[in-house]
């Protein structure tokens, strides 16, 4: 009976197994078809995603090349403006001078076909150089360049073949000529766009906002034609130009797909750049099929593998299910139990490790924030400070947590501000009452899940020294340029001046006529003045190397006063001395330092034509020697105070504008500093600081 029951049970199990087999087979077939359908859908989705990513790269390429072309043309424009500034200061009598000054322009332009033209006031060519020929149509550009005189602004023009840069050259408010630079558009496009490849069949091309095709690597015979003025030759490769017109009318940057005239699906990205009154459009396109071909092959191969694996797996599973159903269930339960136990243990270990890593990263973050040289402020939506780091406490001089920004930062001044990538940056002065410091504050908003601003983070950096360093670098570059200029002027004018001076002196000796003799004396006086100016220029450009030796500052001040005691400019001036006796000897160049003292004293005398007082003080300050000259003269306007040390700047009728510039150079060579303070109609104060250690 038990055996029969077992047999019946076995038969029932066998029937159930066959029923399960057919059910599993049907389910397996449905799963297989579903997987194939999902695979096809996933393939198309992946193709579209890859095409979008590829097109994003094309857009990046288009933006990059457009930016490079724009930057290149801006460099040419800047070189031209530099040439104009040089030509406005000096005359160009010879073509060799013109070539010397325009060498930098030609070097930056490179191997591109170009032509640099220097025009006179009538628009006629005075000097020219370059590798491009001059056409009859260029005369119109030459006339435009000189029209309007000095009121004319630097402009950029273009046609389908050339791009023109024009600007007037003005000297003393009058038109002295003009400069024109024109480049070959095809050469510019070829240099930047010909190396650009998008895949194996993709390429870049360029047109302007008027519909002129400026560059095309595949259709070179179409370059220069206008898509709004098409003829029969334009439709040999295009059915219409609707896409190109939409690109022109759209503006900005774009990436997407379109159907080419040949019927092929393509992806397209383009970027625009501004050139004078025109826009250039750089476009990059590639066939859609080329981008997705590799994915199609991979997905087909993957589909075959999936189907094969599913068939083998299904067949094996059904066989094992028929013969080892119960055993598989038991083993599966045991295995699942062990897997769950292992997974639970592994998960616990990972949680422990991640917790430890988070703690470590938190400590690192706290250390970085605390050690950061800049101040950090965390504010809520009501502009109340929630947290600050230690550098911020040092800047504010106290803990300002819990306070409102409007309460503690109400009297500061915003010098400049700009916004970029959602970040607001401001340059502030007089923050926390510190008028001698400049701070840069960058504000980043904190947004919640609904994109609502819930607060912000502010980064405060002290940029005072950076600004000072930047100003010093600019001043040093100006001095270096002026040295070269003054040296050249002194040499070029000095030689012929010596000959003229000798002839005038001979005429003084032999001329007997009183009227002529008076005229010659006038010429002689002005020749002496020119010689004096050249001497000043030469001494400025050839500053001697300091001869350092020990000296006492107070003695040098006394010697300087002795040198000018009989000068009529100081006769009505009361000079008061407050010289400290505890000043040690310093290592300096006595002659050059005396020259500085005499120059400043005489400048003070010139500022007090009706008399006044000059106070000279020497003392020690933080281990350095400080000498101050304070007068009661007419003073210097506040807007001119920053330029008093600039070469050739002067307020005196017969001044050369080199005295204070030379003084500043001498003091800097002695490793010191000189500063000026002044108030209009009340007087000026010049402070010299020199180190006591060996220079």
TASUL-V987373 format. One record per residue. N is the residue number from 1. RES is the residue in one letter. PSI is psi in degrees with one decimal (none if undefined). Layout:
n/res/psi
N/RES/PSI
N/RES/PSI
This chain:
n/res/psi
1/X/-43.9
2/X/-38.4
3/X/-40.2
4/X/-43.1
5/X/-40.0
6/X/-40.6
7/X/-44.3
8/X/-41.0
9/X/-39.3
10/X/-40.3
11/X/-44.6
12/X/-41.6
13/X/-39.7
14/X/-43.4
15/X/-43.9
16/X/-35.9
17/X/-42.7
18/X/-38.9
19/X/-43.3
20/X/-36.5
21/X/-48.6
22/X/-39.2
23/X/-43.9
24/X/-38.6
25/X/-43.5
26/X/-43.9
27/X/-40.6
28/X/-41.6
29/X/-42.6
30/X/-41.4
31/X/-41.0
32/X/-47.4
33/X/-39.1
34/X/-42.4
35/X/-38.9
36/X/-45.0
37/X/-43.3
38/X/-36.9
39/X/-41.9
40/X/-44.0
41/X/-43.3
42/X/-37.4
43/X/-45.1
44/X/-40.7
45/X/-41.4
46/X/-38.3
47/X/-44.1
48/X/-41.4
49/X/-42.5
50/X/-38.4
51/X/-39.9
52/X/-43.6
53/X/-42.2
54/X/-40.0
55/X/-32.2
56/X/-39.1
57/X/-39.9
58/X/-40.7
59/X/-39.9
60/X/-40.7
61/X/-45.1
62/X/-44.2
63/X/-43.2
64/X/-47.2
65/X/-38.6
66/X/-42.3
67/X/-40.7
68/X/-42.7
69/X/-44.0
70/X/-42.5
71/X/-40.6
72/X/-46.2
73/X/-33.2
74/X/-36.4
75/X/-42.8
76/X/-42.7
77/X/-43.4
78/X/-40.0
79/X/-39.6
80/X/-43.1
81/X/-36.6
82/X/-41.9
83/X/-41.3
84/X/-41.9
85/X/-43.1
86/X/-43.9
87/X/-26.5
88/X/-25.4
89/X/-32.7
90/X/155.2
91/X/154.6
92/X/84.1
93/X/-25.4
94/X/154.4
95/X/-28.1
96/X/-36.4
97/X/-42.2
98/X/-43.4
99/X/-38.1
100/X/-44.5
101/X/-32.0
102/X/5.3
103/X/-39.4
104/X/-36.1
105/X/-48.2
106/X/-34.7
107/X/-40.6
108/X/-33.0
109/X/-33.5
110/X/-144.5
111/X/6.8
112/X/141.0
113/X/129.7
114/X/172.5
115/X/125.5
116/X/124.4
117/X/130.9
118/X/113.9
119/X/153.9
120/X/-174.5
121/X/-16.4
122/X/2.6
123/X/12.9
124/X/146.8
125/X/125.7
126/X/-52.6
127/X/151.2
128/X/153.7
129/X/154.5
130/X/179.8
131/X/0.0
132/X/146.5
133/X/159.4
134/X/125.7
135/X/166.2
136/X/-31.8
137/X/-17.3
138/X/-22.1
139/X/-32.9
140/X/-40.3
141/X/-39.1
142/X/-40.3
143/X/-37.8
144/X/-35.9
145/X/-32.3
146/X/-8.7
147/X/142.3
148/X/-11.1
149/X/-141.0
150/X/-13.5
151/X/-14.8
152/X/132.8
153/X/154.6
154/X/131.1
155/X/163.1
156/X/127.7
157/X/164.1
158/X/154.1
159/X/-160.0
160/X/-12.6
161/X/-31.4
162/X/156.1
163/X/132.8
164/X/136.7
165/X/123.8
166/X/147.9
167/X/142.6
168/X/155.1
169/X/117.1
170/X/140.5
171/X/117.8
172/X/38.5
173/X/0.8
174/X/151.5
175/X/124.7
176/X/-2.4
177/X/-163.2
178/X/162.6
179/X/137.9
180/X/129.0
181/X/126.3
182/X/143.2
183/X/155.6
184/X/116.1
185/X/-37.0
186/X/-38.8
187/X/-42.6
188/X/-45.6
189/X/-41.7
190/X/-40.5
191/X/-39.6
192/X/-33.3
193/X/-25.2
194/X/-34.6
195/X/-9.5
196/X/116.2
197/X/135.8
198/X/95.1
199/X/-155.1
200/X/-24.7
201/X/3.8
202/X/154.4
203/X/172.5
204/X/145.5
205/X/168.4
206/X/141.8
207/X/168.9
208/X/177.5
209/X/-3.5
210/X/0.9
211/X/8.3
212/X/127.7
213/X/115.8
214/X/-28.5
215/X/135.9
216/X/118.0
217/X/-23.3
218/X/-28.4
219/X/67.1
220/X/-28.8
221/X/-11.2
222/X/-9.7
223/X/132.2
224/X/-12.7
225/X/158.6
226/X/130.4
227/X/-13.1
228/X/-11.3
229/X/66.4
230/X/154.3
231/X/-172.0
232/X/-31.1
233/X/-23.6
234/X/-18.9
235/X/13.6
236/X/-25.9
237/X/-5.9
238/X/140.1
239/X/-33.9
240/X/171.1
241/X/31.9
242/X/-41.3
243/X/-45.0
244/X/-36.8
245/X/-38.1
246/X/-36.3
247/X/-45.4
248/X/-43.8
249/X/-24.0
250/X/-46.7
251/X/172.3
252/X/-157.0
253/X/149.3
254/X/149.6
255/X/139.2
256/X/-163.4
257/X/156.3
258/X/162.2
259/X/120.6
260/X/160.1
261/X/-27.6
262/X/-4.3
263/X/-4.2
264/X/137.8
265/X/127.0
266/X/157.0
267/X/142.5
268/X/139.4
269/X/139.1
270/X/155.8
271/X/148.5
272/X/155.5
273/X/149.8
274/X/133.6
275/X/95.3
276/X/-124.3
277/X/2.7
278/X/166.9
279/X/137.0
280/X/140.1
281/X/117.5
282/X/119.5
283/X/143.6
284/X/127.0
285/X/154.1
286/X/148.8
287/X/137.1
288/X/-35.9
289/X/-32.6
290/X/-37.8
291/X/-38.2
292/X/-1.5
293/X/-44.0
294/X/-38.1
295/X/-40.9
296/X/-45.3
297/X/-43.0
298/X/-41.6
299/X/-35.1
300/X/-46.1
301/X/-39.5
302/X/-39.0
303/X/-42.9
304/X/-41.8
305/X/-42.7
306/X/-45.8
307/X/-43.5
308/X/-44.9
309/X/-40.2
310/X/-40.6
311/X/-49.4
312/X/-44.3
313/X/-43.2
314/X/-45.0
315/X/-44.5
316/X/-39.1
317/X/-40.2
318/X/-43.3
319/X/-47.2
320/X/-33.2
321/X/-38.6
322/X/-44.4
323/X/-29.3
324/X/37.8
325/X/-55.1
326/X/-41.4
327/X/-39.6
328/X/-37.9
329/X/-44.7
330/X/-45.6
331/X/-36.9
332/X/-41.3
333/X/-44.1
334/X/-41.4
335/X/-42.5
336/X/-38.5
337/X/-45.3
338/X/-39.8
339/X/-43.0
340/X/-40.9
341/X/-46.0
342/X/-41.1
343/X/-40.9
344/X/-43.2
345/X/-43.6
346/X/-38.5
347/X/-39.3
348/X/-41.8
349/X/-43.0
350/X/-39.8
351/X/-41.8
352/X/-44.9
353/X/-46.0
354/X/-37.2
355/X/-42.0
356/X/-41.1
357/X/-40.3
358/X/-39.8
359/X/-42.3
360/X/-44.5
361/X/-35.2
362/X/-41.8
363/X/-41.2
364/X/-44.7
365/X/-42.9
366/X/-39.7
367/X/-43.8
368/X/-45.8
369/X/-39.7
370/X/-37.4
371/X/-5.4
372/X/132.6
373/X/-10.6
374/X/157.9
375/X/139.6
376/X/135.5
377/X/131.1
378/X/120.3
379/X/152.2
380/X/-173.8
381/X/-20.0
382/X/14.1
383/X/32.2
384/X/136.9
385/X/122.3
386/X/-32.9
387/X/146.8
388/X/156.2
389/X/176.9
390/X/-44.3
391/X/-32.7
392/X/-36.6
393/X/-39.5
394/X/-39.2
395/X/-45.5
396/X/-21.3
397/X/5.7
398/X/172.0
399/X/114.6
400/X/16.5
401/X/140.1
402/X/-10.1
403/X/165.0
404/X/142.8
405/X/-35.9
406/X/-23.9
407/X/-33.6
408/X/-11.8
409/X/52.2
410/X/-18.1
411/X/16.9
412/X/166.4
413/X/130.7
414/X/112.2
415/X/-38.3
416/X/156.9
417/X/154.0
418/X/161.0
419/X/132.1
420/X/129.7
421/X/37.9
422/X/2.9
423/X/130.1
424/X/121.4
425/X/131.5
426/X/145.1
427/X/120.6
428/X/148.5
429/X/162.4
430/X/30.9
431/X/134.0
432/X/29.9
433/X/9.8
434/X/89.1
435/X/-13.8
436/X/3.6
437/X/150.7
438/X/137.0
439/X/144.6
440/X/120.6
441/X/121.7
442/X/127.2
443/X/126.2
444/X/124.2
445/X/150.8
446/X/120.5
447/X/147.2
448/X/-166.7
449/X/-33.9
450/X/18.4
451/X/19.1
452/X/137.4
453/X/121.0
454/X/1.3
455/X/-163.9
456/X/161.9
457/X/132.2
458/X/132.1
459/X/120.4
460/X/120.1
461/X/138.1
462/X/110.8
463/X/20.7
464/X/-51.3
465/X/-34.9
466/X/-42.3
467/X/-40.5
468/X/-42.7
469/X/-40.6
470/X/-43.3
471/X/-38.4
472/X/-39.7
473/X/-43.0
474/X/-42.9
475/X/-39.9
476/X/-40.0
477/X/-39.3
478/X/-41.9
479/X/-41.1
480/X/-42.8
481/X/-40.5
482/X/-34.3
483/X/-47.6
484/X/-40.5
485/X/-48.0
486/X/-36.6
487/X/-43.5
488/X/-41.2
489/X/-44.2
490/X/-40.8
491/X/-42.9
492/X/-34.2
493/X/-30.7
494/X/-44.3
495/X/-54.4
496/X/-28.1
497/X/-36.4
498/X/-41.2
499/X/-45.8
500/X/-41.1
501/X/-42.0
502/X/-41.8
503/X/-40.7
504/X/-38.8
505/X/-37.8
506/X/-40.7
507/X/-35.2
508/X/-36.5
509/X/-31.5
510/X/-20.0
511/X/134.4
512/X/-25.3
513/X/127.8
514/X/-41.9
515/X/-44.9
516/X/-38.2
517/X/-38.3
518/X/-39.6
519/X/-42.1
520/X/-37.3
521/X/-39.1
522/X/-43.9
523/X/-41.8
524/X/-40.4
525/X/-47.4
526/X/-30.9
527/X/-39.8
528/X/-39.1
529/X/-41.8
530/X/-42.9
531/X/-38.6
532/X/-41.7
533/X/-43.6
534/X/-36.8
535/X/-42.2
536/X/-43.6
537/X/-42.9
538/X/-41.7
539/X/-32.0
540/X/-40.3
541/X/-19.8
542/X/62.4
543/X/123.1
544/X/155.7
545/X/132.3
546/X/137.4
547/X/101.5
548/X/133.9
549/X/160.3
550/X/141.2
551/X/157.3
552/X/129.3
553/X/-42.2
554/X/-38.6
555/X/-40.7
556/X/-35.7
557/X/-45.0
558/X/-42.5
559/X/-39.2
560/X/-40.7
561/X/-34.0
562/X/-35.6
563/X/-30.5
564/X/9.1
565/X/-26.0
566/X/3.5
567/X/129.3
568/X/-19.5
569/X/-21.9
570/X/6.7
571/X/-35.0
572/X/17.3
573/X/135.7
574/X/118.1
575/X/121.1
576/X/132.2
577/X/131.2
578/X/75.8
579/X/122.0
580/X/137.8
581/X/-9.5
582/X/20.0
583/X/124.6
584/X/170.6
585/X/147.7
586/X/157.3
587/X/113.6
588/X/177.4
589/X/105.9
590/X/-43.3
591/X/-47.2
592/X/-38.5
593/X/-38.2
594/X/-39.5
595/X/-40.2
596/X/-46.9
597/X/-46.0
598/X/-42.4
599/X/-44.5
600/X/-40.1
601/X/-44.7
602/X/-35.4
603/X/-41.0
604/X/-40.1
605/X/-40.9
606/X/-29.5
607/X/-5.8
608/X/65.4
609/X/-24.7
610/X/16.1
611/X/165.7
612/X/-160.0
613/X/146.6
614/X/122.3
615/X/122.3
616/X/124.1
617/X/139.3
618/X/139.2
619/X/171.0
620/X/142.1
621/X/109.3
622/X/40.7
623/X/1.5
624/X/158.5
625/X/127.9
626/X/125.1
627/X/127.0
628/X/142.3
629/X/109.7
630/X/120.7
631/X/172.9
632/X/38.3
633/X/-158.0
634/X/-15.6
635/X/177.0
636/X/133.1
637/X/149.1
638/X/-36.7
639/X/-13.6
640/X/-6.0
641/X/-33.1
642/X/-9.8
643/X/5.3
644/X/-26.1
645/X/1.3
646/X/137.2
647/X/143.7
648/X/6.1
649/X/125.8
650/X/151.5
651/X/-1.1
652/X/145.1
653/X/-38.5
654/X/16.7
655/X/157.5
656/X/-17.4
657/X/19.2
658/X/-12.4
659/X/-58.3
660/X/-32.6
661/X/-43.0
662/X/-40.4
663/X/-45.0
664/X/-39.5
665/X/-41.5
666/X/-47.8
667/X/-39.8
668/X/-37.5
669/X/-24.3
670/X/15.1
671/X/30.3
672/X/-168.1
673/X/154.3
674/X/133.4
675/X/153.2
676/X/137.0
677/X/144.2
678/X/153.0
679/X/128.4
680/X/131.9
681/X/10.8
682/X/-24.3
683/X/174.6
684/X/158.3
685/X/123.0
686/X/128.1
687/X/124.0
688/X/130.3
689/X/126.0
690/X/142.2
691/X/150.9
692/X/-20.5
693/X/170.5
694/X/129.8
695/X/none
